Structure formats: C-alpha cells, structure tokens
Amino acid sequence: GFLTVGMCGFGGTLPWARRMVVEQRRWMTPAEFTDMLGLCQFLPGGNILNLTVALGARFHGVRGSIAAFTGLMAAPMTIVVALGEVYARYGGLPAVRSAFDGLAAAATALVLATALRIASPLRTRPLGIVVATATFAGIAVIRWPLPLVLAIAAPGAIRIAYRSRA
C-alpha cells in the first residue's frame, strides 16, 4: 500500500496515505488517523514518515515499519533523483520551469485538500475547532515560533481531549 502511496503522492503523500489507510483499506477510522497523525507531528522527522512507521508497527511490528517505510520512500527517491538530473540539465528552459511550477501548484492543492479532510472529525468537536483555529492563528497570522505555539496549545488540547473521552 505504501509503495502505491509513494508512487502516486509525489510532492505530497499525506493525501494519498489518508485515502489509502482510511477510505480504501479501512485500516483506521478518520478520527483514528487524525489522532495518530497528531501524535506523529510531535515526533522529530517528517509527519508522513512517522505515520508510516507507526502504522507499520501497529500491524506488523518492526518488520511492518521497515516494509511501510521502504514502500513509501523507494519510488519518490528514484523520481527525485531523476527530476534533479532533468532540472540540472534543462532547468534553464522556460518549458521546464513552467512544468516544475505546475507540479508545485498541484502539490499545494493536495495539501490543502487533505488538511480539510483531516480536520473533518473536528466538526463534532467545537472545542477542537477552537484549538485548531487558535493554533493556526498563532503560527500563520501572529507568526509565533512553532515550539512556542505547541508549548501553549498542547497542554490545553490534551486536557480537552482527555475530558471529552472520560
């Protein structure tokens, strides 16, 4: 599954991973995916890499983590090396620059669409919407450093989540 995600999700694998894990294979519910992704965002490294390793471990331990990680990374690494070579040789051509600009725009749209899907479980959690909005405002509007925003938002978000499940 993660090999397919890696091949299809060039430029942004999170949308493809969510689709495969939640919608196609039904390995997790949307809320479980959002919760695991939230946890993985606190770990060092890329969110999707952390999620891949955690999901692989959930089902098949260390072997599952290795298989999921390898599947996710094999195709993109090959593609990036090939595209780097193309750009190194032909990057000065207007058509090549336009193609790379188009890839960047498509990746941005995928990330925004996925952010909306990932946030969908919050529709039933008004306090979750408040925390998400405040976190976004702190980072994107006020431009506070991410560690500061996390230090402020995380304790409150954990308390809200704990109380809502109790």
C-alpha positions in Angstrom: 0.0 0.0 0.0 2.7 2.5 0.9 4.6 1.7 -2.4 1.5 2.9 -4.2 1.3 6.0 -1.9 4.9 6.8 -2.6 4.4 6.5 -6.4 1.1 8.4 -6.6 1.8 11.0 -3.9 4.8 12.7 -5.4 5.0 16.2 -3.8 2.6 15.4 -1.0 2.0 11.9 0.2 -0.3 12.7 3.1 -3.4 13.0 1.0 -2.7 9.6 -0.7 -1.8 7.9 2.6 -5.0 9.1 4.2 -7.1 7.9 1.2 -5.4 4.5 1.2 -5.4 4.0 5.0 -8.9 5.4 5.8 -11.0 5.2 2.7 -9.7 2.3 0.6 -8.3 -0.2 3.0 -10.2 0.9 6.1 -7.3 0.2 8.4 -8.3 3.2 10.6 -11.3 5.5 11.0 -10.9 9.1 10.1 -10.7 10.0 13.8 -8.0 7.4 14.5 -6.0 8.6 11.5 -6.2 12.2 12.8 -5.2 11.2 16.3 -2.2 9.1 15.1 -1.1 12.0 12.8 -1.4 14.4 15.7 0.8 12.2 17.8 3.3 11.8 14.9 3.6 15.5 14.4 5.2 15.8 17.9 7.9 13.4 16.9 11.1 14.5 15.2 11.1 14.0 11.4 8.6 14.1 8.7 4.9 13.6 9.7 4.2 11.1 7.0 7.3 9.2 7.7 6.4 9.0 11.4 2.9 8.0 10.5 4.1 5.3 8.1 6.5 3.8 10.7 3.8 3.9 13.4 1.2 2.3 11.2 3.6 -0.4 10.1 4.5 -1.1 13.7 0.8 -1.2 14.7 0.1 -4.1 12.3 3.4 -6.0 12.0 5.9 -4.6 14.4 9.4 -3.7 13.3 9.1 -5.6 10.0 5.9 -3.7 9.3 7.6 -0.4 10.0 10.5 -1.3 7.7 8.2 -2.5 4.9 6.0 0.6 5.1 8.9 3.0 5.2 10.7 1.3 2.3 7.5 1.2 0.3 6.9 4.8 0.9 10.4 6.0 0.1 11.6 3.8 -2.8 9.7 5.4 -5.7 9.9 9.0 -4.6 13.7 8.8 -4.1 14.1 7.4 -7.6 11.8 10.1 -9.1 13.5 12.9 -7.2 17.0 11.8 -8.4 15.7 11.6 -12.0 13.9 15.0 -11.8 17.1 16.5 -10.2 19.0 15.3 -13.2 16.5 16.7 -15.6 16.4 20.1 -13.8 20.2 20.2 -13.7 20.5 19.8 -17.4 17.4 21.6 -18.7 16.2 23.8 -15.8 17.0 27.0 -17.7 14.4 26.3 -20.3 11.1 28.1 -19.9 9.0 24.9 -20.5 10.9 23.0 -17.8 10.5 25.9 -15.3 6.7 26.0 -16.1 6.4 22.3 -15.6 8.0 22.5 -12.2 5.8 25.4 -11.3 2.8 23.3 -12.2 4.0 20.5 -10.0 4.3 22.9 -7.1 0.8 24.2 -7.6 -0.7 20.7 -7.7 1.2 19.7 -4.6 -0.1 22.7 -2.7 -3.7 22.0 -3.7 -3.3 18.4 -2.5 -2.0 19.5 0.9 -4.9 22.0 1.4 -7.5 19.4 0.4 -6.0 16.9 2.8 -5.9 19.4 5.6 -9.7 19.9 5.2 -10.3 16.1 5.2 -8.1 15.6 8.2 -9.9 18.4 10.1 -13.3 16.9 9.3 -13.6 14.9 12.6 -13.4 18.2 14.4 -16.9 19.1 13.1 -18.4 17.3 16.1 -15.8 18.8 18.5 -16.4 22.5 18.9 -13.5 22.9 21.3 -11.2 21.1 18.8 -12.1 23.7 16.2 -11.2 26.4 18.7 -7.8 24.8 19.5 -7.1 24.3 15.7 -8.1 27.9 14.9 -6.0 29.3 17.7 -3.0 27.2 16.7 -3.3 28.3 13.1 -3.7 31.9 14.1 -0.6 31.7 16.4 1.6 30.2 13.6 0.2 31.7 10.4 -1.2 35.1 11.5 0.7 36.2 14.5 3.8 34.3 13.3 4.9 32.9 16.7 7.5 30.2 16.5 6.1 26.7 16.2 7.7 25.4 19.5 6.1 28.3 21.4 2.7 27.6 19.9 3.0 23.9 20.7 4.0 24.6 24.2 1.0 26.8 24.7 -1.6 24.8 22.7 -0.6 21.2 23.6 -1.5 21.1 27.3 -4.9 22.6 26.7 -5.6 20.3 23.7 -4.6 17.3 25.8 -6.8 18.4 28.6 -9.8 18.9 26.3 -9.2 15.5 24.6 -8.9 13.7 27.9 -12.1 15.3 29.3 -14.1 14.6 26.2 -13.2 10.9 26.3 -13.8 10.5 30.0 
